[in-house]
Amino acid sequence: MHETDVKGILSAQNGINIYRGCTHGCIYCDSRSKCYQMHHDFEDIEVKVNAPKVLEDALRRRRKKCMIGTGAMSDPYIHLDEKLGNTRKCMELIYSYGFGLAIQTKSARILRDLDLLKKINEKAKCVVQMTLTTYDEALCKIIEPSVSTTRERFEVLKTMRDNGIPAIVWLCPFLPFINDTEENIRGLLEYCIEAKVHGIICFGIGLTLREGNREYFYKKLDEHFPGMKARYIARYGNSYQLHSSDNDRLMRLMKSTCKSHGILCDVNECFKYLHEFEEKNQHEQLMLPGLEHLGMD
């Protein structure tokens, strides 16, 4: 790891990335792409040491409450956060200033902060986003080697369900010839149904590759799936979007399953939900100190 000070952390879309880089080792990770101009090794985590202070400054200046998102580029619950706790520090600020939270992760470490997630959700809105790609646990450990397995993430989703915290699941990416199967899709959907997730985001059955993450992905294919790299090159060349040959059928299966179980599956509607701020318990927040015993309503 290495430390840096940042001048700002809140994006125009109200997103934050508390760290840069990741140690979860997912073989397909788009954040490795050179277009993001990360000038250090991906596993050499950049720790924004002043992230909480800069975030507080930004939240204090905001006149209108909104949802704050995190996890789009770097998982907030990487291994280092167990020691540093910067994710919780930022969440505490989001809670204290009355903002909502849309947090995305693949790690069961999020359960460490369940108490805070519940408090945010009581005051505003808290949405937990969890990525699921691979139902088979052994295959999951190859594709996503240093993070919670799919079963462990499913347990997180059930915990969120039991605590009234809504969840959006990202079902992506799916690697052609590897986990783009009906069996895999059905297994993941069953998890989502049982966990009563609010919505599912899936852009299609496939993945994207560009300079930076393509080379790493092919290296890992050579390690774990001998001969697979040649199949990819023969079929896709240097394409950015790599769609499964079974894309249309599997997307129909996904959409029909979501519809029958009341799960939101339109991508635009899911993003709208993630960005819609809700303020709760307004009566309690407006109650004048010292008058609670009067039972005013």
C-alpha positions as CSV (number, residue, x, y, z in Angstrom):
1,M,0.0,0.0,0.0
2,H,0.9,3.6,-0.3
3,E,-0.7,6.8,1.0
4,T,-1.8,9.9,-0.7
5,D,-3.7,13.1,0.1
6,V,-6.6,14.0,-2.3
7,K,-8.2,17.4,-3.0
8,G,-11.6,16.0,-3.6
9,I,-13.4,12.6,-3.4
10,L,-17.1,13.2,-4.3
11,S,-17.7,12.9,-8.0
12,A,-20.3,14.8,-10.0
13,Q,-22.5,11.7,-9.7
14,N,-22.1,11.7,-5.9
15,G,-19.8,8.7,-6.0
16,I,-16.7,8.1,-3.9
17,N,-13.8,5.7,-4.1
18,I,-12.1,5.4,-0.8
19,Y,-9.2,3.3,-2.2
20,R,-7.6,2.8,-5.6
21,G,-6.7,-0.7,-6.5
22,C,-7.9,-4.0,-5.1
23,T,-6.6,-7.3,-3.7
24,H,-9.6,-9.5,-4.4
25,G,-8.0,-10.8,-7.5
26,C,-11.1,-11.2,-9.8
27,I,-9.6,-12.3,-13.1
28,Y,-12.0,-10.2,-15.2
29,C,-11.7,-6.8,-13.3
30,D,-12.4,-3.9,-15.6
31,S,-10.7,-1.5,-13.1
32,R,-7.4,-2.8,-14.3
33,S,-8.0,-1.1,-17.7
34,K,-5.3,1.4,-18.6
35,C,-8.0,4.1,-19.5
36,Y,-8.4,4.7,-15.7
37,Q,-4.8,5.9,-15.6
38,M,-3.7,4.1,-12.4
39,H,0.0,4.7,-12.2
40,H,0.8,2.0,-9.7
41,D,0.4,-1.7,-9.5
42,F,-3.2,-2.7,-9.1
43,E,-2.5,-4.6,-5.9
44,D,-0.5,-1.7,-4.4
45,I,-3.5,-0.1,-2.8
46,E,-3.6,3.7,-2.9
47,V,-5.0,4.8,0.5
48,K,-6.6,8.2,0.5
49,V,-5.6,9.1,4.0
50,N,-7.6,12.3,4.1
51,A,-10.7,10.7,2.5
52,P,-13.0,11.1,5.6
53,K,-12.0,14.8,6.1
54,V,-12.5,15.6,2.4
55,L,-15.8,13.8,2.3
56,E,-17.0,15.7,5.4
57,D,-16.1,19.0,3.8
58,A,-18.1,18.0,0.7
59,L,-21.1,16.8,2.6
60,R,-21.2,19.9,4.8
61,R,-21.3,22.1,1.7
62,R,-24.1,20.2,0.0
63,R,-27.4,22.0,0.3
64,K,-29.5,19.1,-0.9
65,K,-29.3,15.6,0.5
66,C,-28.7,12.7,-2.0
67,M,-27.5,9.1,-2.2
68,I,-23.8,8.7,-1.9
69,G,-22.4,5.7,-3.9
70,T,-19.2,3.8,-3.3
71,G,-17.6,0.6,-4.8
72,A,-17.9,1.3,-8.5
73,M,-14.2,1.3,-9.1
74,S,-12.6,-0.2,-6.0
75,D,-14.3,-2.4,-3.4
76,P,-14.7,-0.5,-0.1
77,Y,-14.1,-3.8,1.8
78,I,-10.7,-4.8,0.5
79,H,-8.4,-6.6,2.9
80,L,-6.7,-3.4,4.1
81,D,-9.9,-2.0,5.4
82,E,-10.0,-4.5,8.2
83,K,-7.1,-2.6,9.7
84,L,-7.7,0.9,8.4
85,G,-11.5,1.2,8.8
86,N,-11.8,4.1,6.4
87,T,-15.0,2.8,4.9
88,R,-16.8,2.9,8.2
89,K,-15.4,6.4,8.9
90,C,-16.9,7.6,5.7
91,M,-20.2,5.8,6.4
92,E,-20.4,7.4,9.8
93,L,-20.2,10.8,8.1
94,I,-22.9,9.9,5.6
95,Y,-25.1,8.9,8.5
96,S,-24.4,12.0,10.7
97,Y,-25.1,14.4,7.8
98,G,-28.3,12.6,6.8
99,F,-27.3,11.4,3.4
100,G,-28.3,8.0,1.8
101,L,-25.9,5.3,0.9
102,A,-25.6,2.9,-2.1
103,I,-22.6,0.7,-1.3
104,Q,-21.3,-2.0,-3.7
105,T,-19.1,-4.9,-2.6
106,K,-18.3,-8.6,-3.0
107,S,-17.1,-9.0,0.5
108,A,-18.8,-10.4,3.6
109,R,-16.7,-7.8,5.6
110,I,-19.7,-5.5,5.1
111,L,-21.4,-7.4,7.9
112,R,-18.9,-5.7,10.3
113,D,-20.8,-2.5,9.7
114,L,-24.4,-3.9,9.8
115,D,-25.2,-1.7,12.8
116,L,-24.3,1.4,10.8
117,L,-26.1,0.2,7.6
118,K,-29.3,-0.2,9.7
119,K,-28.9,3.3,11.2
120,I,-28.5,4.9,7.8
121,N,-31.5,3.0,6.4
122,E,-33.6,4.2,9.4
123,K,-32.7,7.8,8.8
124,A,-32.6,7.9,5.0
125,K,-32.0,5.0,2.5
126,C,-29.3,2.4,2.4
127,V,-29.0,0.0,-0.5
128,V,-26.4,-2.8,-0.5
129,Q,-25.2,-3.8,-3.9
130,M,-23.6,-7.3,-4.2
131,T,-22.0,-8.8,-7.3
132,L,-22.7,-12.4,-8.1
133,T,-21.2,-14.2,-11.1
134,T,-20.6,-17.9,-10.3
135,Y,-22.9,-20.3,-8.5
136,D,-20.4,-23.1,-8.4
137,E,-18.1,-22.5,-5.4
138,A,-15.0,-24.2,-6.8
139,L,-15.2,-22.2,-10.0
140,C,-15.9,-19.0,-8.0
141,K,-12.7,-19.5,-6.1
142,I,-10.8,-19.6,-9.4
143,I,-12.6,-16.6,-11.0
144,E,-12.7,-14.5,-7.8
145,P,-9.9,-16.0,-5.7
146,S,-9.4,-13.7,-2.8
147,V,-12.9,-12.5,-1.9
148,S,-16.0,-14.0,-0.3
149,T,-17.5,-16.9,-2.2
150,T,-20.9,-16.6,-3.8
151,R,-22.4,-18.7,-1.0
152,E,-21.0,-16.2,1.6
153,R,-22.3,-13.3,-0.4
154,F,-25.7,-15.0,-0.5
155,E,-25.6,-15.2,3.3
156,V,-24.9,-11.4,3.4
157,L,-28.0,-10.8,1.2
158,K,-30.2,-12.8,3.5
159,T,-28.9,-10.8,6.4
160,M,-29.8,-7.6,4.6
161,R,-33.2,-9.1,3.9
162,D,-33.8,-9.9,7.6
163,N,-32.8,-6.4,8.6
164,G,-35.0,-4.6,6.1
165,I,-32.1,-3.3,4.0
166,P,-32.8,-3.4,0.3
167,A,-30.3,-5.1,-2.1
168,I,-29.5,-4.7,-5.7
169,V,-27.5,-7.6,-7.2
170,W,-25.2,-7.2,-10.1
171,L,-25.3,-10.4,-12.2
172,C,-22.2,-9.8,-14.2
173,P,-19.9,-10.6,-15.8
174,F,-20.4,-14.0,-17.4
175,L,-17.4,-15.5,-19.1
176,P,-18.1,-17.2,-22.4
177,F,-17.3,-20.9,-22.4
178,I,-16.9,-20.8,-18.6
179,N,-19.9,-19.7,-16.6
180,D,-22.4,-18.6,-19.3
181,T,-24.6,-21.5,-18.6
182,E,-28.3,-22.0,-17.8
183,E,-27.3,-23.9,-14.7
184,N,-25.2,-21.0,-13.4
185,I,-27.9,-18.4,-14.2
186,R,-30.6,-20.4,-12.5
187,G,-28.5,-21.0,-9.4
188,L,-27.8,-17.3,-9.0
189,L,-31.4,-16.4,-9.6
190,E,-32.5,-18.8,-6.9
191,Y,-30.2,-17.0,-4.5
192,C,-31.7,-13.7,-5.5
193,I,-35.3,-15.0,-5.1
194,E,-34.6,-16.5,-1.6
195,A,-32.9,-13.3,-0.5
196,K,-35.8,-11.2,-1.8
197,V,-33.5,-8.7,-3.5
198,H,-35.1,-5.5,-4.8
199,G,-33.5,-5.6,-8.2
200,I,-31.0,-7.2,-10.5
201,I,-28.6,-5.4,-12.9
202,C,-27.4,-7.4,-15.9
203,F,-26.2,-5.8,-19.1
204,G,-26.1,-9.1,-20.9
205,I,-24.5,-12.5,-20.8
206,G,-20.8,-11.8,-21.4
207,L,-18.0,-9.4,-20.4
208,T,-15.9,-6.5,-21.6
209,L,-12.2,-6.5,-22.2
210,R,-9.9,-3.6,-23.0
211,E,-6.2,-2.8,-22.7
212,G,-5.0,-3.6,-19.3
213,N,-7.6,-6.0,-18.1
214,R,-7.5,-8.0,-21.3
215,E,-3.9,-9.0,-20.8
216,Y,-4.5,-9.9,-17.1
217,F,-7.6,-11.9,-18.0
218,Y,-5.8,-13.9,-20.7
219,K,-2.9,-14.6,-18.4
220,K,-5.3,-16.1,-15.9
221,L,-7.0,-18.1,-18.6
222,D,-3.7,-19.7,-19.4
223,E,-3.1,-20.6,-15.8
224,H,-6.5,-22.0,-15.0
225,F,-8.2,-22.9,-18.4
226,P,-5.5,-24.2,-20.8
227,G,-6.5,-23.5,-24.4
228,M,-9.3,-21.1,-23.5
229,K,-7.3,-18.0,-24.6
230,A,-7.1,-19.3,-28.1
231,R,-10.9,-19.9,-28.2
232,Y,-11.4,-16.3,-27.1
233,I,-9.1,-14.8,-29.7
234,A,-10.5,-16.9,-32.5
235,R,-14.1,-15.9,-31.6
236,Y,-13.7,-12.3,-30.4
237,G,-10.4,-10.9,-31.6
238,N,-9.8,-7.7,-29.7
239,S,-13.5,-6.8,-29.3
240,Y,-14.5,-4.7,-26.3
241,Q,-17.8,-6.5,-25.8
242,L,-17.7,-10.3,-25.7
243,H,-21.3,-11.7,-25.8
244,S,-22.1,-15.3,-25.1
245,S,-23.6,-17.2,-28.0
246,D,-26.5,-18.0,-25.6
247,N,-27.0,-14.4,-24.6
248,D,-30.6,-13.9,-26.0
249,R,-32.0,-17.1,-24.5
250,L,-30.4,-16.6,-21.1
251,M,-31.5,-13.0,-20.9
252,R,-35.1,-14.0,-21.6
253,L,-34.8,-16.6,-18.8
254,M,-33.5,-13.9,-16.4
255,K,-36.1,-11.3,-17.3
256,S,-39.0,-13.8,-17.1
257,T,-37.8,-15.1,-13.7
258,C,-37.5,-11.6,-12.3
259,K,-40.9,-10.6,-13.6
260,S,-42.6,-13.7,-12.0
261,H,-40.9,-13.0,-8.6
262,G,-41.4,-9.2,-8.6
263,I,-37.7,-8.4,-8.9
264,L,-36.8,-5.2,-10.7
265,C,-34.6,-6.1,-13.7
266,D,-34.7,-3.0,-16.0
267,V,-31.2,-1.5,-15.7
268,N,-32.4,2.1,-16.0
269,E,-35.0,1.5,-13.3
270,C,-32.4,0.0,-11.0
271,F,-30.1,2.9,-11.4
272,K,-33.0,5.3,-10.8
273,Y,-33.7,3.5,-7.6
274,L,-30.1,3.7,-6.5
275,H,-30.0,7.4,-7.0
276,E,-33.4,8.3,-5.5
277,F,-32.9,9.8,-2.1
278,E,-35.5,9.1,0.6
279,E,-35.7,10.8,4.0
280,K,-37.3,8.8,6.7
281,N,-38.5,9.6,10.3
282,Q,-38.9,13.2,9.5
283,H,-41.2,13.7,12.5
284,E,-38.5,12.5,14.8
285,Q,-35.8,14.7,13.2
286,L,-38.0,17.8,13.5
287,M,-39.0,17.1,17.1
288,L,-37.7,19.9,19.3
289,P,-35.3,18.8,22.0
290,G,-36.9,18.3,25.3
291,L,-40.5,18.0,23.9
292,E,-40.5,14.3,23.2
293,H,-42.4,13.5,26.4
294,L,-45.4,15.6,25.2
295,G,-46.2,13.1,22.5
296,M,-46.8,15.8,19.9
297,D,-47.7,14.7,16.4
